[in-house]
Amino acid sequence: MSELNIRNWVYINDQEAVMNDEQQFSFKKEDTADQKLEQLYRSLGVAYPKFFKMDAQSKLGWASAEYLCEGGKVFATNAPEERALVLSNQKSSLDTDEQYQQSLNNQEEFLPSPSVFVYTLANIVAGEICIRHGIKGENNFLISERFDAEALVNYTRILFEEELCKQCLLGWVEAYRGRFKSILWLVEKGESTDDRLFTVKNLNQLYQKSEL
């Protein structure tokens, strides 16, 4: 199998959005997570009203993928079935789970919200990305105690070895209690420089860049 290379990578944390080592957007420290994510969305110049109905984690993943996929341009040569998505985080959908549980615990105003309940699964963010970018191949969400580059690399390599995809979007997406962080890579076959080879070492090095 020819080498797998990192075509694009992006990270978004509480301070900034960076793609391929170039800052795309910076946040004001005093703004809330909701304000930051909405500002990020508007900076993309995309009309996608459904964004405002999403939970924070889905907004984060959606915006990250929008940068990574260059508005979908990167998928121009491959069919939807040849595109894969593998995401991970530590807390699953706990941020939204807790919000929903609070509505259940409120005896005076007991009104569980279906619009919140729909996001009480970690893979909903994956679904939002798949809808936006027409990804109809492998779609999985892994839960781990920490960022696990080895698991992501091994899983993704199997997809390519089994010819289940020609491009794969993968990485970490998590929003919890007003904090958020994502780092995503777009991987495909092709020639690459050493720093863009799809390896555990390179993923860990790039992940470290995203740390606050």
C-alpha positions, -999 to 999 in steps of 0.1 A, spaced: 0 0 0 13 34 -9 20 59 20 -9 76 37 -4 114 40 -21 142 59 -36 165 34 -51 189 59 -52 193 96 -70 217 118 -74 224 155 -99 246 174 -96 253 211 -108 281 234 -83 305 220 -81 300 182 -87 280 151 -56 269 132 -54 250 99 -21 237 85 -2 259 110 -20 291 99 -43 308 123 -78 311 108 -96 328 137 -90 340 173 -115 343 201 -119 369 228 -111 354 262 -142 369 278 -167 354 254 -187 323 262 -183 290 244 -216 296 225 -205 331 215 -171 317 203 -187 289 182 -212 313 167 -184 337 157 -165 309 142 -195 298 121 -200 334 109 -164 337 100 -167 307 76 -192 327 55 -215 296 50 -253 296 51 -263 266 71 -291 275 95 -292 241 111 -260 250 128 -279 270 154 -299 240 165 -269 219 172 -253 213 206 -219 227 213 -200 195 205 -218 192 171 -211 229 163 -174 223 171 -171 192 150 -191 208 121 -170 239 120 -137 219 123 -148 197 93 -158 228 73 -122 241 76 -106 207 70 -127 199 39 -124 234 24 -162 236 21 -163 201 5 -138 208 -23 -114 181 -10 -140 154 -18 -145 164 -55 -128 133 -70 -142 106 -47 -176 91 -43 -195 94 -10 -190 57 -3 -152 62 -6 -152 88 23 -148 77 59 -151 94 93 -135 83 126 -139 105 156 -130 101 193 -132 119 227 -132 112 264 -166 122 276 -189 110 248 -219 134 249 -218 141 286 -221 179 282 -256 175 266 -265 145 288 -261 166 319 -282 194 304 -309 170 296 -307 154 331 -311 188 347 -344 193 328 -356 159 342 -347 169 377 -366 201 376 -398 191 393 -414 226 391 -408 230 354 -406 194 342 -403 198 305 -377 175 289 -366 190 256 -366 168 225 -342 193 208 -316 186 236 -324 148 238 -315 143 202 -279 152 209 -274 128 238 -253 104 217 -216 110 208 -220 100 172 -246 127 165 -217 151 157 -204 125 132 -238 124 116 -239 162 113 -205 161 95 -216 132 73 -247 150 62 -228 182 54 -201 165 34 -219 135 19 -198 109 38 -214 75 32 -185 52 40 -172 40 74 -185 61 103 -174 54 139 -169 72 172 -144 59 197 -143 67 234 -109 67 252 -95 81 285 -71 103 265 -62 112 229 -50 79 214 -31 84 182 -22 48 179 -58 36 180 -68 62 153 -38 53 131 -44 16 133 -81 18 127 -77 42 98 -50 20 82 -73 -10 82 -99 10 63 -74 18 36 -59 -17 35 -94 -32 32 -102 -7 4 -131 7 24 -122 43 17 -100 66 -3 -101 95 21 -107 96 58 -115 124 82 -105 115 117 -96 130 151 -108 143 185 -139 164 191 -151 173 226 -171 201 243 -178 201 280 -190 227 305 -181 257 284 -147 244 272 -140 228 238 -113 213 217 -110 196 184 -82 184 162 -90 167 129 -70 153 100 -79 145 65 -59 115 53 -55 100 18 -29 80 -2 -2 99 -20 33 113 -18 42 132 14 69 150 32 80 135 65 60 159 86 28 150 67 31 112 68 2 96 86 20 83 117 15 81 154 44 104 159 31 131 136 -4 129 151 9 132 186 32 162 176 3 180 160 -20 172 189 6 189 212 4 220 192 -33 222 200 -28 222 237 -34 254 255 
